[in-house]
Amino acid sequence: MTAQAPLDRLAPEDFYRQLDHVRDDWDADEWRIARKLTKLRRLYEQLPLRYWDRAQPLLGVLVRARIANGQPWQAALLQLRAVVSEWDRARPPLLDCEICGVPLRGHPALANHYEIVHPLEAVPAVPSG
């Protein structure tokens, strides 16, 4: 089992970097590209289920293209990039705590932060849902 980062710590750049590594090293030896594809799969597994369900067959295309020479694989990389972009657009915005400046993703997380970290201070009203 791999360690999973909370979704608010994942950034699209994490995915784009791994996709670029796969693209750039596509002609590398099997061990190297297999490690990169495994790392990419583990990264996509951390996405919410609806995005993982869309990414899973595309990752399979990459594996099959690696096994059978001449199979198209660049389109799968572009579609995986589109999945990440859609996930990023659907995420709540980053909001800063007005007291300590910590960035948090979404109003519920910010409300919890105020309640737990700053319970005795006058905090601004934050929507909880």
Chimera marker file (.cmm) of the C-alpha trace (Angstrom):
<marker_set name="trace">
<marker id="1" x="0.000" y="0.000" z="0.000" r="1" g="1" b="0" radius="0.5"/>
<marker id="2" x="1.296" y="3.449" z="-0.837" r="1" g="1" b="0" radius="0.5"/>
<marker id="3" x="1.055" y="6.555" z="1.269" r="1" g="1" b="0" radius="0.5"/>
<marker id="4" x="-1.544" y="8.960" z="-0.012" r="1" g="1" b="0" radius="0.5"/>
<marker id="5" x="-1.394" y="12.716" z="0.184" r="1" g="1" b="0" radius="0.5"/>
<marker id="6" x="-4.556" y="14.558" z="1.126" r="1" g="1" b="0" radius="0.5"/>
<marker id="7" x="-6.285" y="15.917" z="-1.964" r="1" g="1" b="0" radius="0.5"/>
<marker id="8" x="-5.669" y="19.494" z="-0.881" r="1" g="1" b="0" radius="0.5"/>
<marker id="9" x="-1.913" y="18.846" z="-1.027" r="1" g="1" b="0" radius="0.5"/>
<marker id="10" x="-2.015" y="17.436" z="-4.552" r="1" g="1" b="0" radius="0.5"/>
<marker id="11" x="-1.486" y="19.938" z="-7.316" r="1" g="1" b="0" radius="0.5"/>
<marker id="12" x="-1.933" y="19.589" z="-11.068" r="1" g="1" b="0" radius="0.5"/>
<marker id="13" x="1.782" y="20.256" z="-11.430" r="1" g="1" b="0" radius="0.5"/>
<marker id="14" x="2.476" y="16.943" z="-9.644" r="1" g="1" b="0" radius="0.5"/>
<marker id="15" x="0.596" y="15.121" z="-12.395" r="1" g="1" b="0" radius="0.5"/>
<marker id="16" x="1.956" y="17.197" z="-15.254" r="1" g="1" b="0" radius="0.5"/>
<marker id="17" x="5.516" y="16.573" z="-14.094" r="1" g="1" b="0" radius="0.5"/>
<marker id="18" x="4.970" y="12.802" z="-14.078" r="1" g="1" b="0" radius="0.5"/>
<marker id="19" x="3.262" y="12.891" z="-17.475" r="1" g="1" b="0" radius="0.5"/>
<marker id="20" x="6.226" y="14.825" z="-18.872" r="1" g="1" b="0" radius="0.5"/>
<marker id="21" x="8.642" y="12.265" z="-17.405" r="1" g="1" b="0" radius="0.5"/>
<marker id="22" x="6.754" y="9.428" z="-19.096" r="1" g="1" b="0" radius="0.5"/>
<marker id="23" x="6.707" y="11.295" z="-22.412" r="1" g="1" b="0" radius="0.5"/>
<marker id="24" x="10.381" y="12.249" z="-22.258" r="1" g="1" b="0" radius="0.5"/>
<marker id="25" x="11.579" y="8.782" z="-21.210" r="1" g="1" b="0" radius="0.5"/>
<marker id="26" x="9.240" y="6.736" z="-23.400" r="1" g="1" b="0" radius="0.5"/>
<marker id="27" x="12.162" y="5.198" z="-25.279" r="1" g="1" b="0" radius="0.5"/>
<marker id="28" x="14.082" y="4.374" z="-22.084" r="1" g="1" b="0" radius="0.5"/>
<marker id="29" x="14.670" y="0.817" z="-20.898" r="1" g="1" b="0" radius="0.5"/>
<marker id="30" x="11.749" y="-1.244" z="-19.599" r="1" g="1" b="0" radius="0.5"/>
<marker id="31" x="12.644" y="-1.015" z="-15.915" r="1" g="1" b="0" radius="0.5"/>
<marker id="32" x="12.837" y="2.748" z="-15.977" r="1" g="1" b="0" radius="0.5"/>
<marker id="33" x="9.568" y="3.325" z="-17.838" r="1" g="1" b="0" radius="0.5"/>
<marker id="34" x="7.798" y="0.665" z="-15.751" r="1" g="1" b="0" radius="0.5"/>
<marker id="35" x="8.743" y="2.560" z="-12.582" r="1" g="1" b="0" radius="0.5"/>
<marker id="36" x="7.494" y="5.808" z="-14.102" r="1" g="1" b="0" radius="0.5"/>
<marker id="37" x="4.193" y="4.247" z="-15.187" r="1" g="1" b="0" radius="0.5"/>
<marker id="38" x="3.722" y="2.737" z="-11.723" r="1" g="1" b="0" radius="0.5"/>
<marker id="39" x="4.401" y="6.090" z="-10.091" r="1" g="1" b="0" radius="0.5"/>
<marker id="40" x="1.944" y="7.755" z="-12.464" r="1" g="1" b="0" radius="0.5"/>
<marker id="41" x="-0.745" y="5.163" z="-11.708" r="1" g="1" b="0" radius="0.5"/>
<marker id="42" x="-0.275" y="5.605" z="-7.954" r="1" g="1" b="0" radius="0.5"/>
<marker id="43" x="-0.621" y="9.347" z="-8.338" r="1" g="1" b="0" radius="0.5"/>
<marker id="44" x="-3.877" y="9.032" z="-10.286" r="1" g="1" b="0" radius="0.5"/>
<marker id="45" x="-5.219" y="6.560" z="-7.704" r="1" g="1" b="0" radius="0.5"/>
<marker id="46" x="-5.287" y="9.440" z="-5.242" r="1" g="1" b="0" radius="0.5"/>
<marker id="47" x="-7.863" y="11.353" z="-7.258" r="1" g="1" b="0" radius="0.5"/>
<marker id="48" x="-11.568" y="11.106" z="-6.441" r="1" g="1" b="0" radius="0.5"/>
<marker id="49" x="-13.229" y="8.018" z="-7.903" r="1" g="1" b="0" radius="0.5"/>
<marker id="50" x="-14.872" y="9.690" z="-10.903" r="1" g="1" b="0" radius="0.5"/>
<marker id="51" x="-11.498" y="10.963" z="-12.139" r="1" g="1" b="0" radius="0.5"/>
<marker id="52" x="-9.716" y="7.707" z="-11.327" r="1" g="1" b="0" radius="0.5"/>
<marker id="53" x="-12.367" y="5.819" z="-13.315" r="1" g="1" b="0" radius="0.5"/>
<marker id="54" x="-11.636" y="8.010" z="-16.337" r="1" g="1" b="0" radius="0.5"/>
<marker id="55" x="-7.854" y="7.742" z="-15.937" r="1" g="1" b="0" radius="0.5"/>
<marker id="56" x="-7.645" y="3.987" z="-15.404" r="1" g="1" b="0" radius="0.5"/>
<marker id="57" x="-8.311" y="2.914" z="-19.024" r="1" g="1" b="0" radius="0.5"/>
<marker id="58" x="-5.940" y="5.613" z="-20.293" r="1" g="1" b="0" radius="0.5"/>
<marker id="59" x="-3.181" y="4.288" z="-18.064" r="1" g="1" b="0" radius="0.5"/>
<marker id="60" x="-3.929" y="0.849" z="-19.490" r="1" g="1" b="0" radius="0.5"/>
<marker id="61" x="-3.422" y="2.258" z="-22.991" r="1" g="1" b="0" radius="0.5"/>
<marker id="62" x="0.050" y="3.424" z="-21.954" r="1" g="1" b="0" radius="0.5"/>
<marker id="63" x="0.941" y="-0.003" z="-20.575" r="1" g="1" b="0" radius="0.5"/>
<marker id="64" x="-0.323" y="-1.794" z="-23.696" r="1" g="1" b="0" radius="0.5"/>
<marker id="65" x="1.485" y="0.672" z="-25.963" r="1" g="1" b="0" radius="0.5"/>
<marker id="66" x="4.665" y="0.010" z="-24.081" r="1" g="1" b="0" radius="0.5"/>
<marker id="67" x="4.306" y="-3.757" z="-24.521" r="1" g="1" b="0" radius="0.5"/>
<marker id="68" x="3.298" y="-3.659" z="-28.198" r="1" g="1" b="0" radius="0.5"/>
<marker id="69" x="5.548" y="-1.395" z="-30.235" r="1" g="1" b="0" radius="0.5"/>
<marker id="70" x="3.865" y="0.924" z="-32.674" r="1" g="1" b="0" radius="0.5"/>
<marker id="71" x="0.706" y="1.442" z="-30.617" r="1" g="1" b="0" radius="0.5"/>
<marker id="72" x="-0.398" y="5.080" z="-30.287" r="1" g="1" b="0" radius="0.5"/>
<marker id="73" x="0.177" y="6.461" z="-26.795" r="1" g="1" b="0" radius="0.5"/>
<marker id="74" x="0.505" y="10.259" z="-27.072" r="1" g="1" b="0" radius="0.5"/>
<marker id="75" x="-3.267" y="10.758" z="-27.161" r="1" g="1" b="0" radius="0.5"/>
<marker id="76" x="-3.590" y="8.904" z="-23.843" r="1" g="1" b="0" radius="0.5"/>
<marker id="77" x="-1.113" y="11.344" z="-22.270" r="1" g="1" b="0" radius="0.5"/>
<marker id="78" x="-3.139" y="14.297" z="-23.532" r="1" g="1" b="0" radius="0.5"/>
<marker id="79" x="-6.366" y="12.785" z="-22.198" r="1" g="1" b="0" radius="0.5"/>
<marker id="80" x="-4.742" y="12.107" z="-18.816" r="1" g="1" b="0" radius="0.5"/>
<marker id="81" x="-3.709" y="15.764" z="-18.749" r="1" g="1" b="0" radius="0.5"/>
<marker id="82" x="-7.335" y="16.732" z="-19.482" r="1" g="1" b="0" radius="0.5"/>
<marker id="83" x="-8.561" y="14.584" z="-16.563" r="1" g="1" b="0" radius="0.5"/>
<marker id="84" x="-6.217" y="16.465" z="-14.224" r="1" g="1" b="0" radius="0.5"/>
<marker id="85" x="-7.325" y="19.831" z="-15.597" r="1" g="1" b="0" radius="0.5"/>
<marker id="86" x="-10.974" y="18.944" z="-15.052" r="1" g="1" b="0" radius="0.5"/>
<marker id="87" x="-10.251" y="17.773" z="-11.498" r="1" g="1" b="0" radius="0.5"/>
<marker id="88" x="-8.418" y="21.022" z="-10.776" r="1" g="1" b="0" radius="0.5"/>
<marker id="89" x="-11.281" y="23.166" z="-12.084" r="1" g="1" b="0" radius="0.5"/>
<marker id="90" x="-13.767" y="21.253" z="-9.895" r="1" g="1" b="0" radius="0.5"/>
<marker id="91" x="-11.797" y="21.740" z="-6.664" r="1" g="1" b="0" radius="0.5"/>
<marker id="92" x="-12.844" y="24.409" z="-4.175" r="1" g="1" b="0" radius="0.5"/>
<marker id="93" x="-10.709" y="27.540" z="-4.123" r="1" g="1" b="0" radius="0.5"/>
<marker id="94" x="-7.767" y="28.101" z="-1.799" r="1" g="1" b="0" radius="0.5"/>
<marker id="95" x="-8.730" y="30.488" z="1.003" r="1" g="1" b="0" radius="0.5"/>
<marker id="96" x="-6.322" y="32.145" z="3.421" r="1" g="1" b="0" radius="0.5"/>
<marker id="97" x="-6.857" y="32.286" z="7.164" r="1" g="1" b="0" radius="0.5"/>
<marker id="98" x="-7.160" y="35.973" z="8.044" r="1" g="1" b="0" radius="0.5"/>
<marker id="99" x="-5.356" y="35.414" z="11.349" r="1" g="1" b="0" radius="0.5"/>
<marker id="100" x="-2.333" y="33.268" z="10.490" r="1" g="1" b="0" radius="0.5"/>
<marker id="101" x="-2.358" y="33.287" z="6.683" r="1" g="1" b="0" radius="0.5"/>
<marker id="102" x="-2.465" y="29.501" z="6.212" r="1" g="1" b="0" radius="0.5"/>
<marker id="103" x="-4.032" y="28.576" z="2.846" r="1" g="1" b="0" radius="0.5"/>
<marker id="104" x="-6.880" y="26.051" z="3.084" r="1" g="1" b="0" radius="0.5"/>
<marker id="105" x="-8.999" y="24.511" z="0.358" r="1" g="1" b="0" radius="0.5"/>
<marker id="106" x="-12.679" y="25.413" z="0.640" r="1" g="1" b="0" radius="0.5"/>
<marker id="107" x="-14.946" y="27.054" z="3.176" r="1" g="1" b="0" radius="0.5"/>
<marker id="108" x="-15.524" y="23.922" z="5.318" r="1" g="1" b="0" radius="0.5"/>
<marker id="109" x="-11.773" y="23.483" z="5.822" r="1" g="1" b="0" radius="0.5"/>
<marker id="110" x="-11.378" y="27.166" z="6.695" r="1" g="1" b="0" radius="0.5"/>
<marker id="111" x="-14.269" y="27.033" z="9.171" r="1" g="1" b="0" radius="0.5"/>
<marker id="112" x="-12.731" y="23.948" z="10.836" r="1" g="1" b="0" radius="0.5"/>
<marker id="113" x="-9.369" y="25.689" z="10.986" r="1" g="1" b="0" radius="0.5"/>
<marker id="114" x="-10.864" y="28.698" z="12.786" r="1" g="1" b="0" radius="0.5"/>
<marker id="115" x="-12.725" y="26.428" z="15.186" r="1" g="1" b="0" radius="0.5"/>
<marker id="116" x="-9.709" y="24.277" z="16.049" r="1" g="1" b="0" radius="0.5"/>
<marker id="117" x="-6.726" y="26.620" z="15.767" r="1" g="1" b="0" radius="0.5"/>
<marker id="118" x="-8.243" y="29.987" z="16.691" r="1" g="1" b="0" radius="0.5"/>
<marker id="119" x="-11.183" y="29.175" z="19.015" r="1" g="1" b="0" radius="0.5"/>
<marker id="120" x="-10.616" y="32.124" z="21.370" r="1" g="1" b="0" radius="0.5"/>
<marker id="121" x="-10.076" y="34.817" z="18.761" r="1" g="1" b="0" radius="0.5"/>
<marker id="122" x="-12.724" y="36.815" z="16.980" r="1" g="1" b="0" radius="0.5"/>
<marker id="123" x="-12.905" y="35.198" z="13.577" r="1" g="1" b="0" radius="0.5"/>
<marker id="124" x="-14.813" y="36.294" z="10.503" r="1" g="1" b="0" radius="0.5"/>
<marker id="125" x="-17.977" y="34.450" z="9.562" r="1" g="1" b="0" radius="0.5"/>
<marker id="126" x="-17.192" y="31.640" z="7.134" r="1" g="1" b="0" radius="0.5"/>
<marker id="127" x="-19.774" y="29.563" z="5.294" r="1" g="1" b="0" radius="0.5"/>
<marker id="128" x="-19.499" y="25.985" z="6.524" r="1" g="1" b="0" radius="0.5"/>
<marker id="129" x="-20.883" y="24.197" z="3.507" r="1" g="1" b="0" radius="0.5"/>
<link id1="1" id2="2" r="1" g="1" b="0" radius="0.2"/>
<link id1="2" id2="3" r="1" g="1" b="0" radius="0.2"/>
<link id1="3" id2="4" r="1" g="1" b="0" radius="0.2"/>
<link id1="4" id2="5" r="1" g="1" b="0" radius="0.2"/>
<link id1="5" id2="6" r="1" g="1" b="0" radius="0.2"/>
<link id1="6" id2="7" r="1" g="1" b="0" radius="0.2"/>
<link id1="7" id2="8" r="1" g="1" b="0" radius="0.2"/>
<link id1="8" id2="9" r="1" g="1" b="0" radius="0.2"/>
<link id1="9" id2="10" r="1" g="1" b="0" radius="0.2"/>
<link id1="10" id2="11" r="1" g="1" b="0" radius="0.2"/>
<link id1="11" id2="12" r="1" g="1" b="0" radius="0.2"/>
<link id1="12" id2="13" r="1" g="1" b="0" radius="0.2"/>
<link id1="13" id2="14" r="1" g="1" b="0" radius="0.2"/>
<link id1="14" id2="15" r="1" g="1" b="0" radius="0.2"/>
<link id1="15" id2="16" r="1" g="1" b="0" radius="0.2"/>
<link id1="16" id2="17" r="1" g="1" b="0" radius="0.2"/>
<link id1="17" id2="18" r="1" g="1" b="0" radius="0.2"/>
<link id1="18" id2="19" r="1" g="1" b="0" radius="0.2"/>
<link id1="19" id2="20" r="1" g="1" b="0" radius="0.2"/>
<link id1="20" id2="21" r="1" g="1" b="0" radius="0.2"/>
<link id1="21" id2="22" r="1" g="1" b="0" radius="0.2"/>
<link id1="22" id2="23" r="1" g="1" b="0" radius="0.2"/>
<link id1="23" id2="24" r="1" g="1" b="0" radius="0.2"/>
<link id1="24" id2="25" r="1" g="1" b="0" radius="0.2"/>
<link id1="25" id2="26" r="1" g="1" b="0" radius="0.2"/>
<link id1="26" id2="27" r="1" g="1" b="0" radius="0.2"/>
<link id1="27" id2="28" r="1" g="1" b="0" radius="0.2"/>
<link id1="28" id2="29" r="1" g="1" b="0" radius="0.2"/>
<link id1="29" id2="30" r="1" g="1" b="0" radius="0.2"/>
<link id1="30" id2="31" r="1" g="1" b="0" radius="0.2"/>
<link id1="31" id2="32" r="1" g="1" b="0" radius="0.2"/>
<link id1="32" id2="33" r="1" g="1" b="0" radius="0.2"/>
<link id1="33" id2="34" r="1" g="1" b="0" radius="0.2"/>
<link id1="34" id2="35" r="1" g="1" b="0" radius="0.2"/>
<link id1="35" id2="36" r="1" g="1" b="0" radius="0.2"/>
<link id1="36" id2="37" r="1" g="1" b="0" radius="0.2"/>
<link id1="37" id2="38" r="1" g="1" b="0" radius="0.2"/>
<link id1="38" id2="39" r="1" g="1" b="0" radius="0.2"/>
<link id1="39" id2="40" r="1" g="1" b="0" radius="0.2"/>
<link id1="40" id2="41" r="1" g="1" b="0" radius="0.2"/>
<link id1="41" id2="42" r="1" g="1" b="0" radius="0.2"/>
<link id1="42" id2="43" r="1" g="1" b="0" radius="0.2"/>
<link id1="43" id2="44" r="1" g="1" b="0" radius="0.2"/>
<link id1="44" id2="45" r="1" g="1" b="0" radius="0.2"/>
<link id1="45" id2="46" r="1" g="1" b="0" radius="0.2"/>
<link id1="46" id2="47" r="1" g="1" b="0" radius="0.2"/>
<link id1="47" id2="48" r="1" g="1" b="0" radius="0.2"/>
<link id1="48" id2="49" r="1" g="1" b="0" radius="0.2"/>
<link id1="49" id2="50" r="1" g="1" b="0" radius="0.2"/>
<link id1="50" id2="51" r="1" g="1" b="0" radius="0.2"/>
<link id1="51" id2="52" r="1" g="1" b="0" radius="0.2"/>
<link id1="52" id2="53" r="1" g="1" b="0" radius="0.2"/>
<link id1="53" id2="54" r="1" g="1" b="0" radius="0.2"/>
<link id1="54" id2="55" r="1" g="1" b="0" radius="0.2"/>
<link id1="55" id2="56" r="1" g="1" b="0" radius="0.2"/>
<link id1="56" id2="57" r="1" g="1" b="0" radius="0.2"/>
<link id1="57" id2="58" r="1" g="1" b="0" radius="0.2"/>
<link id1="58" id2="59" r="1" g="1" b="0" radius="0.2"/>
<link id1="59" id2="60" r="1" g="1" b="0" radius="0.2"/>
<link id1="60" id2="61" r="1" g="1" b="0" radius="0.2"/>
<link id1="61" id2="62" r="1" g="1" b="0" radius="0.2"/>
<link id1="62" id2="63" r="1" g="1" b="0" radius="0.2"/>
<link id1="63" id2="64" r="1" g="1" b="0" radius="0.2"/>
<link id1="64" id2="65" r="1" g="1" b="0" radius="0.2"/>
<link id1="65" id2="66" r="1" g="1" b="0" radius="0.2"/>
<link id1="66" id2="67" r="1" g="1" b="0" radius="0.2"/>
<link id1="67" id2="68" r="1" g="1" b="0" radius="0.2"/>
<link id1="68" id2="69" r="1" g="1" b="0" radius="0.2"/>
<link id1="69" id2="70" r="1" g="1" b="0" radius="0.2"/>
<link id1="70" id2="71" r="1" g="1" b="0" radius="0.2"/>
<link id1="71" id2="72" r="1" g="1" b="0" radius="0.2"/>
<link id1="72" id2="73" r="1" g="1" b="0" radius="0.2"/>
<link id1="73" id2="74" r="1" g="1" b="0" radius="0.2"/>
<link id1="74" id2="75" r="1" g="1" b="0" radius="0.2"/>
<link id1="75" id2="76" r="1" g="1" b="0" radius="0.2"/>
<link id1="76" id2="77" r="1" g="1" b="0" radius="0.2"/>
<link id1="77" id2="78" r="1" g="1" b="0" radius="0.2"/>
<link id1="78" id2="79" r="1" g="1" b="0" radius="0.2"/>
<link id1="79" id2="80" r="1" g="1" b="0" radius="0.2"/>
<link id1="80" id2="81" r="1" g="1" b="0" radius="0.2"/>
<link id1="81" id2="82" r="1" g="1" b="0" radius="0.2"/>
<link id1="82" id2="83" r="1" g="1" b="0" radius="0.2"/>
<link id1="83" id2="84" r="1" g="1" b="0" radius="0.2"/>
<link id1="84" id2="85" r="1" g="1" b="0" radius="0.2"/>
<link id1="85" id2="86" r="1" g="1" b="0" radius="0.2"/>
<link id1="86" id2="87" r="1" g="1" b="0" radius="0.2"/>
<link id1="87" id2="88" r="1" g="1" b="0" radius="0.2"/>
<link id1="88" id2="89" r="1" g="1" b="0" radius="0.2"/>
<link id1="89" id2="90" r="1" g="1" b="0" radius="0.2"/>
<link id1="90" id2="91" r="1" g="1" b="0" radius="0.2"/>
<link id1="91" id2="92" r="1" g="1" b="0" radius="0.2"/>
<link id1="92" id2="93" r="1" g="1" b="0" radius="0.2"/>
<link id1="93" id2="94" r="1" g="1" b="0" radius="0.2"/>
<link id1="94" id2="95" r="1" g="1" b="0" radius="0.2"/>
<link id1="95" id2="96" r="1" g="1" b="0" radius="0.2"/>
<link id1="96" id2="97" r="1" g="1" b="0" radius="0.2"/>
<link id1="97" id2="98" r="1" g="1" b="0" radius="0.2"/>
<link id1="98" id2="99" r="1" g="1" b="0" radius="0.2"/>
<link id1="99" id2="100" r="1" g="1" b="0" radius="0.2"/>
<link id1="100" id2="101" r="1" g="1" b="0" radius="0.2"/>
<link id1="101" id2="102" r="1" g="1" b="0" radius="0.2"/>
<link id1="102" id2="103" r="1" g="1" b="0" radius="0.2"/>
<link id1="103" id2="104" r="1" g="1" b="0" radius="0.2"/>
<link id1="104" id2="105" r="1" g="1" b="0" radius="0.2"/>
<link id1="105" id2="106" r="1" g="1" b="0" radius="0.2"/>
<link id1="106" id2="107" r="1" g="1" b="0" radius="0.2"/>
<link id1="107" id2="108" r="1" g="1" b="0" radius="0.2"/>
<link id1="108" id2="109" r="1" g="1" b="0" radius="0.2"/>
<link id1="109" id2="110" r="1" g="1" b="0" radius="0.2"/>
<link id1="110" id2="111" r="1" g="1" b="0" radius="0.2"/>
<link id1="111" id2="112" r="1" g="1" b="0" radius="0.2"/>
<link id1="112" id2="113" r="1" g="1" b="0" radius="0.2"/>
<link id1="113" id2="114" r="1" g="1" b="0" radius="0.2"/>
<link id1="114" id2="115" r="1" g="1" b="0" radius="0.2"/>
<link id1="115" id2="116" r="1" g="1" b="0" radius="0.2"/>
<link id1="116" id2="117" r="1" g="1" b="0" radius="0.2"/>
<link id1="117" id2="118" r="1" g="1" b="0" radius="0.2"/>
<link id1="118" id2="119" r="1" g="1" b="0" radius="0.2"/>
<link id1="119" id2="120" r="1" g="1" b="0" radius="0.2"/>
<link id1="120" id2="121" r="1" g="1" b="0" radius="0.2"/>
<link id1="121" id2="122" r="1" g="1" b="0" radius="0.2"/>
<link id1="122" id2="123" r="1" g="1" b="0" radius="0.2"/>
<link id1="123" id2="124" r="1" g="1" b="0" radius="0.2"/>
<link id1="124" id2="125" r="1" g="1" b="0" radius="0.2"/>
<link id1="125" id2="126" r="1" g="1" b="0" radius="0.2"/>
<link id1="126" id2="127" r="1" g="1" b="0" radius="0.2"/>
<link id1="127" id2="128" r="1" g="1" b="0" radius="0.2"/>
<link id1="128" id2="129" r="1" g="1" b="0" radius="0.2"/>
</marker_set>
